[in-house]
Amino acid sequence: MIEKVETGIAPSSAPVSDAIKAGKQVWLVAIAENPETGDIVAGDIEVQTRRTIENLAIAIRAAGGTLADLVQVQVFLTDSADAKGMNAVYAEYFREPYPVRATVVVKELLAKGLRVEMLATAMVQ
């Protein structure tokens, strides 16, 4: 059975969910948005990465887990030069064994000013 996880993060106007759970598996997506208002957080890649990971943490907690339960993360950046800053912040939140990760540079993300988006998969108890 697939269920939407109510994360408490401001809902998108697009037809998407922040988190979906099926059994012990959870699929999550996060961007650098204020979780209360949905506004994109202005700032450099470090600021946006921190907010994105904090939003992942909010969503996975709502599903009954923690960031340590993430098994895969896909990172989308709009500038390859941002990889170093993103990695520095990412390393503040994740420890070995790190989730499997792919980092992809894209032309743009849908929200104006957005520099990073993360898609993750987790296994929770």
C-alpha positions as YAML, in Angstrom:
chain: A
units: angstrom
residues:
- id: 1
  name: MET
  ca: [0.00, 0.00, 0.00]
- id: 2
  name: ILE
  ca: [1.32, 3.41, -0.95]
- id: 3
  name: GLU
  ca: [0.69, 6.29, 1.41]
- id: 4
  name: LYS
  ca: [1.46, 9.99, 1.28]
- id: 5
  name: VAL
  ca: [3.54, 11.13, 4.22]
- id: 6
  name: GLU
  ca: [2.29, 14.38, 5.73]
- id: 7
  name: THR
  ca: [5.57, 16.23, 6.26]
- id: 8
  name: GLY
  ca: [4.27, 19.60, 7.43]
- id: 9
  name: ILE
  ca: [6.28, 21.31, 4.68]
- id: 10
  name: ALA
  ca: [4.31, 23.88, 2.70]
- id: 11
  name: PRO
  ca: [2.66, 22.03, -0.20]
- id: 12
  name: SER
  ca: [3.71, 22.65, -3.77]
- id: 13
  name: SER
  ca: [1.27, 24.09, -6.26]
- id: 14
  name: ALA
  ca: [2.43, 21.32, -8.63]
- id: 15
  name: PRO
  ca: [0.87, 17.83, -8.50]
- id: 16
  name: VAL
  ca: [3.70, 16.30, -6.38]
- id: 17
  name: SER
  ca: [4.25, 14.84, -2.91]
- id: 18
  name: ASP
  ca: [7.25, 15.55, -0.65]
- id: 19
  name: ALA
  ca: [7.28, 11.97, 0.62]
- id: 20
  name: ILE
  ca: [5.63, 8.68, -0.27]
- id: 21
  name: LYS
  ca: [5.90, 5.50, 1.79]
- id: 22
  name: ALA
  ca: [5.32, 1.90, 0.72]
- id: 23
  name: GLY
  ca: [6.11, -0.59, 3.46]
- id: 24
  name: LYS
  ca: [9.58, 0.22, 4.76]
- id: 25
  name: GLN
  ca: [10.61, 2.21, 1.68]
- id: 26
  name: VAL
  ca: [10.27, 5.99, 1.54]
- id: 27
  name: TRP
  ca: [10.82, 8.24, -1.48]
- id: 28
  name: LEU
  ca: [11.50, 11.92, -0.79]
- id: 29
  name: VAL
  ca: [12.16, 15.11, -2.67]
- id: 30
  name: ALA
  ca: [13.39, 18.42, -1.25]
- id: 31
  name: ILE
  ca: [14.36, 21.86, -2.43]
- id: 32
  name: ALA
  ca: [15.68, 24.97, -0.70]
- id: 33
  name: GLU
  ca: [12.30, 26.27, 0.37]
- id: 34
  name: ASN
  ca: [11.12, 27.74, 3.63]
- id: 35
  name: PRO
  ca: [9.09, 24.83, 5.02]
- id: 36
  name: GLU
  ca: [6.44, 27.15, 6.44]
- id: 37
  name: THR
  ca: [5.88, 29.44, 3.45]
- id: 38
  name: GLY
  ca: [7.18, 27.48, 0.48]
- id: 39
  name: ASP
  ca: [9.31, 30.46, -0.61]
- id: 40
  name: ILE
  ca: [12.69, 29.66, -2.14]
- id: 41
  name: VAL
  ca: [15.50, 30.46, 0.30]
- id: 42
  name: ALA
  ca: [17.86, 33.02, -1.23]
- id: 43
  name: GLY
  ca: [21.56, 32.47, -0.82]
- id: 44
  name: ASP
  ca: [24.63, 30.69, -2.05]
- id: 45
  name: ILE
  ca: [24.88, 26.94, -2.62]
- id: 46
  name: GLU
  ca: [25.81, 26.29, 1.00]
- id: 47
  name: VAL
  ca: [22.68, 28.06, 2.28]
- id: 48
  name: GLN
  ca: [20.46, 26.32, -0.26]
- id: 49
  name: THR
  ca: [22.03, 22.89, 0.32]
- id: 50
  name: ARG
  ca: [21.61, 23.21, 4.09]
- id: 51
  name: ARG
  ca: [17.93, 24.13, 3.72]
- id: 52
  name: THR
  ca: [17.37, 21.30, 1.22]
- id: 53
  name: ILE
  ca: [18.90, 18.70, 3.55]
- id: 54
  name: GLU
  ca: [17.00, 20.13, 6.52]
- id: 55
  name: ASN
  ca: [13.81, 19.67, 4.50]
- id: 56
  name: LEU
  ca: [14.81, 16.08, 3.73]
- id: 57
  name: ALA
  ca: [15.30, 15.60, 7.48]
- id: 58
  name: ILE
  ca: [11.83, 17.00, 8.21]
- id: 59
  name: ALA
  ca: [10.26, 14.70, 5.63]
- id: 60
  name: ILE
  ca: [12.08, 11.53, 6.71]
- id: 61
  name: ARG
  ca: [11.23, 12.20, 10.38]
- id: 62
  name: ALA
  ca: [7.56, 12.45, 9.38]
- id: 63
  name: ALA
  ca: [7.94, 9.00, 7.79]
- id: 64
  name: GLY
  ca: [9.45, 7.56, 10.96]
- id: 65
  name: GLY
  ca: [13.14, 7.71, 10.10]
- id: 66
  name: THR
  ca: [16.26, 9.85, 10.12]
- id: 67
  name: LEU
  ca: [18.80, 10.98, 7.54]
- id: 68
  name: ALA
  ca: [20.83, 7.88, 8.48]
- id: 69
  name: ASP
  ca: [18.07, 5.80, 6.86]
- id: 70
  name: LEU
  ca: [18.69, 7.30, 3.41]
- id: 71
  name: VAL
  ca: [20.15, 4.72, 1.03]
- id: 72
  name: GLN
  ca: [20.24, 6.80, -2.15]
- id: 73
  name: VAL
  ca: [20.37, 10.52, -2.91]
- id: 74
  name: GLN
  ca: [20.21, 12.17, -6.31]
- id: 75
  name: VAL
  ca: [21.46, 15.75, -6.36]
- id: 76
  name: PHE
  ca: [20.58, 18.18, -9.14]
- id: 77
  name: LEU
  ca: [22.72, 21.33, -9.42]
- id: 78
  name: THR
  ca: [22.39, 24.20, -11.86]
- id: 79
  name: ASP
  ca: [26.15, 24.94, -11.83]
- id: 80
  name: SER
  ca: [29.01, 22.43, -11.64]
- id: 81
  name: ALA
  ca: [31.04, 25.01, -9.72]
- id: 82
  name: ASP
  ca: [28.57, 24.53, -6.85]
- id: 83
  name: ALA
  ca: [29.59, 20.88, -6.32]
- id: 84
  name: LYS
  ca: [32.38, 21.76, -3.87]
- id: 85
  name: GLY
  ca: [30.11, 23.85, -1.64]
- id: 86
  name: MET
  ca: [27.30, 21.31, -1.84]
- id: 87
  name: ASN
  ca: [29.71, 18.51, -0.87]
- id: 88
  name: ALA
  ca: [31.01, 20.49, 2.12]
- id: 89
  name: VAL
  ca: [27.50, 20.93, 3.53]
- id: 90
  name: TYR
  ca: [26.46, 17.37, 2.57]
- id: 91
  name: ALA
  ca: [29.40, 16.03, 4.62]
- id: 92
  name: GLU
  ca: [28.04, 17.85, 7.70]
- id: 93
  name: TYR
  ca: [24.89, 15.71, 7.59]
- id: 94
  name: PHE
  ca: [25.99, 12.30, 6.29]
- id: 95
  name: ARG
  ca: [28.53, 9.81, 7.61]
- id: 96
  name: GLU
  ca: [29.84, 6.50, 6.33]
- id: 97
  name: PRO
  ca: [28.36, 4.42, 5.00]
- id: 98
  name: TYR
  ca: [27.19, 7.29, 2.81]
- id: 99
  name: PRO
  ca: [24.01, 6.90, 0.78]
- id: 100
  name: VAL
  ca: [24.64, 5.95, -2.83]
- id: 101
  name: ARG
  ca: [24.64, 9.25, -4.69]
- id: 102
  name: ALA
  ca: [24.51, 10.69, -8.17]
- id: 103
  name: THR
  ca: [25.09, 14.38, -8.80]
- id: 104
  name: VAL
  ca: [23.80, 15.80, -12.05]
- id: 105
  name: VAL
  ca: [24.21, 19.27, -13.49]
- id: 106
  name: VAL
  ca: [21.06, 20.53, -15.18]
- id: 107
  name: LYS
  ca: [20.34, 23.60, -17.25]
- id: 108
  name: GLU
  ca: [17.85, 24.93, -14.71]
- id: 109
  name: LEU
  ca: [15.40, 23.96, -12.00]
- id: 110
  name: LEU
  ca: [11.75, 24.99, -12.10]
- id: 111
  name: ALA
  ca: [11.72, 27.53, -9.27]
- id: 112
  name: LYS
  ca: [13.41, 30.85, -9.95]
- id: 113
  name: GLY
  ca: [16.68, 31.16, -8.00]
- id: 114
  name: LEU
  ca: [16.78, 27.48, -7.06]
- id: 115
  name: ARG
  ca: [20.29, 26.02, -7.33]
- id: 116
  name: VAL
  ca: [19.85, 22.54, -5.84]
- id: 117
  name: GLU
  ca: [17.20, 19.83, -5.60]
- id: 118
  name: MET
  ca: [17.52, 16.40, -3.97]
- id: 119
  name: LEU
  ca: [15.63, 13.19, -4.55]
- id: 120
  name: ALA
  ca: [16.18, 10.44, -1.98]
- id: 121
  name: THR
  ca: [15.18, 6.89, -1.10]
- id: 122
  name: ALA
  ca: [15.16, 5.55, 2.46]
- id: 123
  name: MET
  ca: [14.45, 2.34, 4.36]
- id: 124
  name: VAL
  ca: [12.71, 2.87, 7.72]
- id: 125
  name: GLN
  ca: [11.61, 0.50, 10.46]
...
